[in-house]
Amino acid sequence: MGIGTESGAAVSVKDGTRDADGAAVEALLDAVRAGRAHQVPKLLEPLDAAARKKALGKLKALRSEVRAWDWKRWNEAARIRRALYVAGAGCHTGAAATATWLGGRDLMGWDPQYGVLVLSVLEGRDPAWMADVAERLAKRQAVAESSYELIHGLVVRSGCPVPATDGYVLGWTRKITDGKLLERLREDPQTPVLVPHALAMGETPDRLAWSVGPEAPTHWPTAITTLVADGVLGRAGVVDLCVSRLLRGGRVRDLRFPLEVLRLLAPTGEELRERVPDWVGMAADAPSPVAGYAQEVLAGLAAAGTLPVGALAEMTGAVLFRTEKKLVRAQLTLVGKALARERGAAGELLPAVAEAFGHEDTGVQERALKLVGKYLSAVDAEVRGELAEAAGLLGPAHRQAAAEVFGDALGEADPGPYEEILPPVPAPEPVAPPAATVAVLVEELVAKGLMEEPVAFERALDGLVRHAHRDRAAVAEAVREAFPKTTWSAPHHFTHYPYGIQVVLAALLGLLERSVIDVHRAEAPERDSCVHEGLSGILDARLWEAAALVGTDELPFLLATPTLHTGGIDPSVLVERLRAYRDTGAEPAPVDFAQALLRVLRGDPSAERAAGEAAALGTPAGLRLAAWLRDEDALGARVRFFPRGGDRASGKWWLIDRIVVEFGERAVVREEFPAAFHWLGGAVRATPRRCYHWIDHRVQWAPVFPADREVLAACLLPATAHSVDGDQRGTTEPLTALAEAGGPVGRAVHLALAFGLGCVDSDDRLRAVDALLVLASRGELNARSLGAELAWLVAEGSLKPNRLTDAVRTAAATGAYGTVWTVLEAMLPELLGAEKPVRGLGELLAVAADCAERCGARGGLAGLEAVASARGSSQLVVQAKRLLNALRQGADQPLPERA
């Protein structure tokens, strides 16, 4: 009995311990489920290693459960995640696993108090272990930035070196920047380590780039120069870091901080002389503010007589290649002063000056020629010959002046008859067939992403439909294996909006309920919808239809897959596709067939023959295709503009608020096409409206109308207006496809080009230039119509002349001087005759004069003579005289003078 009793007592104690641990674990879980993060440290204290391991398994399960909740439980989930963040940290034992848990995006928060709680549960861990966790967290930028207090606490407790990483520095600068910045930097032992890293970062932390004056207590450059003066930071190291960062280049926003630090440090003459190659490199390649500083430095060295002539020559040749006229003119002035001091340097400097003979600004060319002419006598015959040869780069306006400088050495100018240079007409490129096997299909999806450029997207969608029709189970299994499980972990995601092929893949995997698919298939643009909604709605309708039918006998393959890179479909190919549908007994899916009709090339030479073959199929779809191919009435779109209104306070007339895109009443579209297409038949109200949607799916818009580019152009105008009025970028992406599409070219296309040429972003303007040149090479550009549209847009202030000038100068520089001149010839009279002078018109006239000189344009231009006869030497007057001279070249008509 005694032994039994003792044994029983032992079992009872063990069971009691097990029960106590279980109760403690449950108490911890209850607190986490309730989101009581502040109770977690106390509840972790009684748990031993085994209990914590047990609790960790349940915490992971709870984390997975919370991940699957929908947005309606967001607040509850956020509270639980904060508690999970603390509890999981206390239950993990390995440094790598702990860092992974603390770096989980779903658990992290921006509130530093939860980092303090984590530190409390990690108290007493081995210092090397804490240092390992700190290092792992610091290496992940987003984690380090938001978890700075936690990482810093681990660093202090472990005594490990400060982790100088981008993320840690971002968190540090956010923490330390306030009205006592200088004091905090002095007291923080991390300063000597983290300030150098901040100076070297590719992207300057926001706090360091704040636009505040040097007198502000939060001005980092002032604080750093004070620390240098105090000896907290080494002067040579800081100067080297600033110079190195400026040499690496980047965005002006990121270079402003090291540049300002360098200016405030005011390097000594010796420090400047030691780095002459660095200043020359900045003057050549750095953004304008940095190049301007380097030019100032080198000018100072030259004035002091400590800049070698070779360095000045190297710098000059590089700067004169730049487009910033301020820098170029300053460089010519600098060289002129150097030559005035040391005439013997002309042999090295004048060949560098001759680089400006090819500059786009004729004023710069003139200054360079005068400088060369002034010191030409100081060079030998060999250099004089080189300069005379370089003078061939000068524009026709300076030919006579160059002849006076170089005499017979200049040679005869015999360029021969003018020849317009345009890009070759793009040849239609056939679209490759879809992936032959499931493995190749999935490989393409993984490698290229689920949303691609149009041709890749169409091929992938068609390939998915074809293979799913043959073996749905095999495709579904391959997709599950190829993509991470997290991709499909939240089925509700796909109920909000389709995201490319993802929505079809989700349906294939059974993640979408049929009722959800049916609801989205029935959606159509409302009467007050914008054209952006209409365009994206067609793509959405195709995706939801494919989601409903993928893997069934109703959709063996897609009819709307393009046969050409423009998105167009060969009429005879579409007939063969319909024949295959007829032979298998399948009926075309309504949205797929409607898109195919919009893509079929009705202007193709084979269209009439294909229409007869389509009618001979004897199916409703064949008859519809035959009627569509023979229908002479294309989809119609008209663009109108409401009178100027806008913001009276600012005096701004927003272009986007005035555009009216109107679609004609097309009974065949309203009656025979699915609801998603009815807006093309006049179902959407024609009224100006500002679209506040994110401009998504841009690259997918062009292939919707590869045979009706006027419709596409009209649809692009509201989006492109965002790039003219505001700072939206990328809206001209479809213009290249627009230029290569089919159908007539009317007002909408020319307006789309005009808007593109006036966009705020240079890349957008460049795409518009490419489209203009392609249309010109195809003989489809009406340059005078484009000029007329540009004229009123500039005259009323909707397009900024400086942006337009940049665009047309770029177009002309490709060799299309005649095309650009024709555009400007139609545009300039209205601007020259404007009641209020058009700002920047002189620059535009300079481009026009260059074009006229090179292509040999002759004749008159209304309003030009009056401007050229004005007093003064402004750019406007000078360029007006130059253009008038070019147009009168060879005619015995003197330039009008005014006393």
PETA-V501823 format. One record per residue. N is the residue number from 0. RES is the residue in one small letter. PHI is phi in radians with two decimals (* if undefined). Layout:
BEGIN
{{N RES PHI} {N RES PHI}}
END
This chain:
BEGIN
{{0 m *} {1 g -1.11} {2 i -1.07} {3 g -1.08} {4 t -1.14} {5 e -1.11} {6 s -1.07} {7 g -1.09} {8 a -1.12} {9 a -1.09} {10 v -1.07} {11 s -1.11} {12 v -1.13} {13 k -1.08} {14 d -1.10} {15 g -1.14} {16 t -1.10} {17 r -1.10} {18 d -1.12} {19 a -1.14} {20 d -1.10} {21 g -1.09} {22 a -1.14} {23 a -1.15} {24 v -1.10} {25 e -1.14} {26 a -1.10} {27 l -1.09} {28 l -1.11} {29 d -1.07} {30 a -1.14} {31 v -1.17} {32 r -1.06} {33 a -1.49} {34 g 1.29} {35 r -1.64} {36 a -1.08} {37 h -1.21} {38 q -1.50} {39 v -1.06} {40 p -0.97} {41 k -1.17} {42 l -1.28} {43 l -1.39} {44 e -0.98} {45 p -1.36} {46 l -1.48} {47 d -1.49} {48 a -1.04} {49 a -1.13} {50 a -1.16} {51 r -1.17} {52 k -1.08} {53 k -1.11} {54 a -1.12} {55 l -1.07} {56 g -1.02} {57 k -1.27} {58 l -1.14} {59 k -1.11} {60 a -1.11} {61 l -1.14} {62 r -1.07} {63 s -1.10} {64 e -1.10} {65 v -1.15} {66 r -1.05} {67 a -1.47} {68 w -1.20} {69 d -1.52} {70 w -1.14} {71 k -1.16} {72 r -1.86} {73 w -1.07} {74 n -1.09} {75 e -1.10} {76 a -1.11} {77 a -1.11} {78 r -1.11} {79 i -1.16} {80 r -1.08} {81 r -1.09} {82 a -1.21} {83 l -1.08} {84 y -0.97} {85 v -1.31} {86 a -1.13} {87 g -1.10} {88 a -1.07} {89 g -1.31} {90 c -1.64} {91 h -1.31} {92 t -2.02} {93 g -1.42} {94 a -1.13} {95 a -1.12} {96 a -1.15} {97 t -1.11} {98 a -1.12} {99 t -1.08} {100 w -1.10} {101 l -1.20} {102 g -1.65} {103 g -1.13} {104 r -1.08} {105 d -1.33} {106 l -1.77} {107 m -1.14} {108 g -2.35} {109 w -1.58} {110 d -1.40} {111 p -1.14} {112 q -1.09} {113 y -1.34} {114 g -1.15} {115 v -1.10} {116 l -1.11} {117 v -1.11} {118 l -1.04} {119 s -1.19} {120 v -1.43} {121 l -1.68} {122 e -1.00} {123 g 1.63} {124 r -1.22} {125 d -1.07} {126 p -0.97} {127 a -1.12} {128 w -1.13} {129 m -1.12} {130 a -1.12} {131 d -1.11} {132 v -1.09} {133 a -1.05} {134 e -1.12} {135 r -1.14} {136 l -1.19} {137 a -1.18} {138 k -1.29} {139 r -1.76} {140 q -1.02} {141 a -1.09} {142 v -1.20} {143 a -1.11} {144 e -1.13} {145 s -1.43} {146 s -1.96} {147 y -0.99} {148 e -1.05} {149 l -1.13} {150 i -1.11} {151 h -1.07} {152 g -1.08} {153 l -1.16} {154 v -1.11} {155 v -1.11} {156 r -1.24} {157 s -1.62} {158 g 1.30} {159 c -1.39} {160 p -1.07} {161 v -1.13} {162 p -1.37} {163 a -1.42} {164 t -2.12} {165 d -1.00} {166 g -1.12} {167 y -1.13} {168 v -1.15} {169 l -1.06} {170 g -1.14} {171 w -1.11} {172 t -1.14} {173 r -1.18} {174 k -1.30} {175 i -1.63} {176 t -1.43} {177 d -2.76} {178 g -1.12} {179 k -1.93} {180 l -0.98} {181 l -1.06} {182 e -1.09} {183 r -1.14} {184 l -1.12} {185 r -1.10} {186 e -1.46} {187 d -1.42} {188 p -1.16} {189 q -1.39} {190 t -0.93} {191 p -1.08} {192 v -1.62} {193 l -1.47} {194 v -1.10} {195 p -1.02} {196 h -1.14} {197 a -1.07} {198 l -1.16} {199 a -1.62} {200 m -1.15} {201 g -1.16} {202 e -2.01} {203 t -1.13} {204 p -0.97} {205 d -0.97} {206 r -1.06} {207 l -1.34} {208 a -1.77} {209 w -1.00} {210 s -1.49} {211 v -2.23} {212 g -1.30} {213 p -1.05} {214 e -1.43} {215 a -1.24} {216 p -1.17} {217 t -1.73} {218 h -1.44} {219 w -1.10} {220 p -0.98} {221 t -1.12} {222 a -1.10} {223 i -1.17} {224 t -1.14} {225 t -1.15} {226 l -1.13} {227 v -1.13} {228 a -1.11} {229 d -1.41} {230 g 1.51} {231 v -1.21} {232 l -2.07} {233 g -1.33} {234 r -1.09} {235 a -1.05} {236 g -1.13} {237 v -1.16} {238 v -1.07} {239 d -1.06} {240 l -1.12} {241 c -1.11} {242 v -1.11} {243 s -1.07} {244 r -1.16} {245 l -1.16} {246 l -1.17} {247 r -1.20} {248 g 1.32} {249 g 2.32} {250 r -1.23} {251 v -1.01} {252 r -1.01} {253 d -1.46} {254 l -1.59} {255 r -1.09} {256 f -1.16} {257 p -1.11} {258 l -1.15} {259 e -1.20} {260 v -1.05} {261 l -1.13} {262 r -1.07} {263 l -1.21} {264 l -1.23} {265 a 0.84} {266 p -0.93} {267 t -1.28} {268 g -1.02} {269 e -1.14} {270 e -1.10} {271 l -1.27} {272 r -1.15} {273 e -1.15} {274 r -2.08} {275 v -0.95} {276 p -1.04} {277 d -1.18} {278 w -1.13} {279 v -1.10} {280 g -1.09} {281 m -1.14} {282 a -1.07} {283 a -1.41} {284 d -2.14} {285 a -1.31} {286 p -1.00} {287 s -0.88} {288 p -1.06} {289 v -1.25} {290 a -1.07} {291 g -1.11} {292 y -1.14} {293 a -1.06} {294 q -1.12} {295 e -1.08} {296 v -1.05} {297 l -1.17} {298 a -1.12} {299 g -1.13} {300 l -1.15} {301 a -1.14} {302 a -1.13} {303 a -1.44} {304 g 1.32} {305 t -1.94} {306 l -1.76} {307 p -1.06} {308 v -1.05} {309 g -1.07} {310 a -1.17} {311 l -1.13} {312 a -1.15} {313 e -1.08} {314 m -1.07} {315 t -1.10} {316 g -1.04} {317 a -1.32} {318 v -1.15} {319 l -1.24} {320 f -1.51} {321 r -1.30} {322 t -1.62} {323 e -1.28} {324 k -1.12} {325 k -1.07} {326 l -1.18} {327 v -1.12} {328 r -1.16} {329 a -1.10} {330 q -1.18} {331 l -1.11} {332 t -1.13} {333 l -1.06} {334 v -1.14} {335 g -1.03} {336 k -1.16} {337 a -1.12} {338 l -1.20} {339 a -1.14} {340 r -1.40} {341 e -2.42} {342 r -1.08} {343 g -1.20} {344 a -1.42} {345 a -1.05} {346 g -1.05} {347 e -1.58} {348 l -1.50} {349 l -1.12} {350 p -1.04} {351 a -1.22} {352 v -1.07} {353 a -1.10} {354 e -1.05} {355 a -1.32} {356 f -1.09} {357 g -1.73} {358 h -1.17} {359 e -1.20} {360 d -1.59} {361 t -1.17} {362 g -1.13} {363 v -1.16} {364 q -0.99} {365 e -1.11} {366 r -1.13} {367 a -1.12} {368 l -1.13} {369 k -1.14} {370 l -1.16} {371 v -1.10} {372 g -1.08} {373 k -1.15} {374 y -2.02} {375 l -1.10} {376 s -1.18} {377 a -1.56} {378 v -1.99} {379 d -1.43} {380 a -1.12} {381 e -1.12} {382 v -1.14} {383 r -1.07} {384 g -1.14} {385 e -1.09} {386 l -1.17} {387 a -1.11} {388 e -1.15} {389 a -1.14} {390 a -1.12} {391 g -1.11} {392 l -1.37} {393 l -1.14} {394 g -1.21} {395 p -0.98} {396 a -1.11} {397 h -1.84} {398 r -1.09} {399 q -1.16} {400 a -1.11} {401 a -1.14} {402 a -1.14} {403 e -1.18} {404 v -1.36} {405 f -1.77} {406 g 1.11} {407 d -1.15} {408 a -1.16} {409 l -1.18} {410 g 1.50} {411 e -1.45} {412 a -1.64} {413 d -2.35} {414 p -1.25} {415 g 1.39} {416 p -1.11} {417 y -1.19} {418 e -2.26} {419 e -1.21} {420 i -1.89} {421 l -2.19} {422 p -1.16} {423 p -1.09} {424 v -1.14} {425 p -1.07} {426 a -1.51} {427 p -1.05} {428 e -1.86} {429 p -1.21} {430 v -1.47} {431 a -1.16} {432 p -1.14} {433 p -1.15} {434 a -0.94} {435 a -1.35} {436 t -2.27} {437 v -1.10} {438 a -1.06} {439 v -1.16} {440 l -1.02} {441 v -1.15} {442 e -1.07} {443 e -1.14} {444 l -1.11} {445 v -1.21} {446 a -1.27} {447 k -1.78} {448 g 1.62} {449 l -1.52} {450 m -2.37} {451 e -2.17} {452 e -1.12} {453 p -0.89} {454 v -1.12} {455 a -1.10} {456 f -1.09} {457 e -1.13} {458 r -1.10} {459 a -1.14} {460 l -1.13} {461 d -1.14} {462 g -1.09} {463 l -1.09} {464 v -1.12} {465 r -1.09} {466 h -1.22} {467 a -1.16} {468 h -1.17} {469 r -1.35} {470 d -2.69} {471 r -1.09} {472 a -1.08} {473 a -1.15} {474 v -1.15} {475 a -1.05} {476 e -1.14} {477 a -1.13} {478 v -1.17} {479 r -1.06} {480 e -1.31} {481 a -1.40} {482 f -1.83} {483 p -1.03} {484 k -1.06} {485 t -1.11} {486 t -1.06} {487 w -2.00} {488 s -1.36} {489 a -2.20} {490 p -0.99} {491 h -1.11} {492 h -0.96} {493 f -1.42} {494 t -1.48} {495 h -1.52} {496 y -2.84} {497 p -1.37} {498 y -2.18} {499 g 1.05} {500 i -1.23} {501 q -0.93} {502 v -1.15} {503 v -1.24} {504 l -1.10} {505 a -1.09} {506 a -1.15} {507 l -1.07} {508 l -1.51} {509 g 1.38} {510 l -1.57} {511 l -2.03} {512 e -1.26} {513 r -1.06} {514 s -1.13} {515 v -1.16} {516 i -1.08} {517 d -1.10} {518 v -1.09} {519 h -1.22} {520 r -1.14} {521 a -1.50} {522 e -1.20} {523 a -2.65} {524 p -1.02} {525 e -1.38} {526 r -1.09} {527 d -1.71} {528 s -1.25} {529 c -1.55} {530 v -1.17} {531 h -1.07} {532 e -1.12} {533 g -1.13} {534 l -1.11} {535 s -1.15} {536 g -1.13} {537 i -1.14} {538 l -1.09} {539 d -1.07} {540 a -1.09} {541 r -1.11} {542 l -1.16} {543 w -1.23} {544 e -1.14} {545 a -1.10} {546 a -1.10} {547 a -1.29} {548 l -1.94} {549 v -1.06} {550 g 1.43} {551 t -2.03} {552 d -1.24} {553 e -1.29} {554 l -2.39} {555 p -1.25} {556 f -2.86} {557 l -1.64} {558 l -1.35} {559 a -1.54} {560 t -1.12} {561 p -1.12} {562 t -1.80} {563 l -2.16} {564 h -1.14} {565 t -1.33} {566 g 1.79} {567 g -1.31} {568 i -2.12} {569 d -1.09} {570 p -0.97} {571 s -1.18} {572 v -1.17} {573 l -1.13} {574 v -1.08} {575 e -1.11} {576 r -1.13} {577 l -1.16} {578 r -1.12} {579 a -1.12} {580 y -1.08} {581 r -1.07} {582 d -1.17} {583 t -1.64} {584 g 1.40} {585 a -1.56} {586 e -1.72} {587 p -1.00} {588 a -1.18} {589 p -0.98} {590 v -1.23} {591 d -1.04} {592 f -1.20} {593 a -1.09} {594 q -1.13} {595 a -1.08} {596 l -1.11} {597 l -1.20} {598 r -1.63} {599 v -1.17} {600 l -1.47} {601 r -1.24} {602 g -1.51} {603 d -1.20} {604 p -1.01} {605 s -1.54} {606 a -1.10} {607 e -1.16} {608 r -1.09} {609 a -1.13} {610 a -1.11} {611 g -1.14} {612 e -1.16} {613 a -1.15} {614 a -1.12} {615 a -1.21} {616 l -1.12} {617 g 1.33} {618 t -1.91} {619 p -0.97} {620 a -1.15} {621 g -1.11} {622 l -1.16} {623 r -1.12} {624 l -1.12} {625 a -1.07} {626 a -1.12} {627 w -1.16} {628 l -1.18} {629 r -1.65} {630 d -1.30} {631 e -1.42} {632 d -1.55} {633 a -1.28} {634 l -1.02} {635 g -1.92} {636 a -2.47} {637 r -2.14} {638 v -1.98} {639 r -2.23} {640 f -2.26} {641 f -1.32} {642 p -1.02} {643 r -1.16} {644 g -2.33} {645 g 1.41} {646 d -1.48} {647 r -1.12} {648 a -1.07} {649 s -1.59} {650 g 1.25} {651 k -1.67} {652 w -1.80} {653 w -1.29} {654 l -1.08} {655 i -1.07} {656 d -1.44} {657 r -2.03} {658 i -1.37} {659 v -2.10} {660 v -1.84} {661 e -2.12} {662 f -1.87} {663 g -1.20} {664 e -1.23} {665 r -2.09} {666 a -1.06} {667 v -1.10} {668 v -1.28} {669 r -1.21} {670 e -1.72} {671 e -1.90} {672 f -1.69} {673 p -1.09} {674 a -1.05} {675 a -1.11} {676 f -1.83} {677 h -1.10} {678 w -1.08} {679 l -1.29} {680 g -1.77} {681 g 1.73} {682 a -1.36} {683 v -1.71} {684 r -1.17} {685 a -1.49} {686 t -2.73} {687 p -1.20} {688 r -2.63} {689 r -1.48} {690 c -1.65} {691 y -1.78} {692 h -1.28} {693 w -1.17} {694 i -1.37} {695 d -1.76} {696 h 1.06} {697 r -0.98} {698 v -1.16} {699 q -1.56} {700 w -1.28} {701 a -1.00} {702 p -1.24} {703 v -1.23} {704 f -2.23} {705 p -1.22} {706 a -1.90} {707 d -2.41} {708 r -1.24} {709 e -1.11} {710 v -1.15} {711 l -1.04} {712 a -1.06} {713 a -1.08} {714 c -1.23} {715 l -1.35} {716 l -1.02} {717 p -1.07} {718 a -1.20} {719 t -1.15} {720 a -1.07} {721 h -1.08} {722 s -1.48} {723 v -1.66} {724 d -1.36} {725 g -2.08} {726 d -2.06} {727 q -1.11} {728 r -2.17} {729 g 1.51} {730 t -1.31} {731 t -1.63} {732 e -0.92} {733 p -1.38} {734 l -1.15} {735 t -1.09} {736 a -1.13} {737 l -1.05} {738 a -1.16} {739 e -1.62} {740 a -1.34} {741 g -1.82} {742 g 1.67} {743 p -1.20} {744 v -1.90} {745 g -2.19} {746 r -1.13} {747 a -1.08} {748 v -1.12} {749 h -1.19} {750 l -1.18} {751 a -1.06} {752 l -1.12} {753 a -1.07} {754 f -1.06} {755 g -1.07} {756 l -1.19} {757 g -1.90} {758 c -1.20} {759 v -1.24} {760 d -1.60} {761 s -1.15} {762 d -1.15} {763 d -1.09} {764 r -1.12} {765 l -1.12} {766 r -1.13} {767 a -1.15} {768 v -1.08} {769 d -1.03} {770 a -1.12} {771 l -1.04} {772 l -1.20} {773 v -1.13} {774 l -1.07} {775 a -1.13} {776 s -1.17} {777 r -1.51} {778 g 1.27} {779 e -1.92} {780 l -1.53} {781 n -1.70} {782 a -1.08} {783 r -1.22} {784 s -1.14} {785 l -1.11} {786 g -1.07} {787 a -1.14} {788 e -1.15} {789 l -1.11} {790 a -1.05} {791 w -1.28} {792 l -1.16} {793 v -1.29} {794 a -1.06} {795 e -1.54} {796 g 1.62} {797 s -1.35} {798 l -1.95} {799 k -1.49} {800 p -1.02} {801 n -1.14} {802 r -1.21} {803 l -1.11} {804 t -1.04} {805 d -1.02} {806 a -1.19} {807 v -1.23} {808 r -1.12} {809 t -1.10} {810 a -1.11} {811 a -1.14} {812 a -1.12} {813 t -1.33} {814 g 1.95} {815 a -1.63} {816 y -1.12} {817 g -1.15} {818 t -1.10} {819 v -1.14} {820 w -1.07} {821 t -1.08} {822 v -1.11} {823 l -1.18} {824 e -1.05} {825 a -1.39} {826 m -1.59} {827 l -1.16} {828 p -0.93} {829 e -1.14} {830 l -1.34} {831 l -1.16} {832 g -1.67} {833 a -1.15} {834 e -1.08} {835 k -1.80} {836 p -0.94} {837 v -1.48} {838 r -1.16} {839 g 1.53} {840 l -1.17} {841 g -1.06} {842 e -1.13} {843 l -1.17} {844 l -1.15} {845 a -1.11} {846 v -1.13} {847 a -1.08} {848 a -1.11} {849 d -1.06} {850 c -1.12} {851 a -1.11} {852 e -1.11} {853 r -1.41} {854 c -1.69} {855 g 1.29} {856 a -1.15} {857 r -2.35} {858 g 2.07} {859 g -2.03} {860 l -2.47} {861 a -0.97} {862 g 1.55} {863 l -1.23} {864 e -1.10} {865 a -1.14} {866 v -1.22} {867 a -1.17} {868 s -1.52} {869 a -1.25} {870 r -1.29} {871 g 1.78} {872 s -2.21} {873 s -1.17} {874 q -0.98} {875 l -1.06} {876 v -1.19} {877 v -1.05} {878 q -1.29} {879 a -1.13} {880 k -1.10} {881 r -1.09} {882 l -1.15} {883 l -1.11} {884 n -1.09} {885 a -1.11} {886 l -1.26} {887 r -1.73} {888 q -0.93} {889 g 1.56} {890 a -1.75} {891 d -1.48} {892 q -2.26} {893 p -1.19} {894 l -1.17} {895 p -1.10} {896 e -2.07} {897 r -2.20} {898 a -1.21}}
END
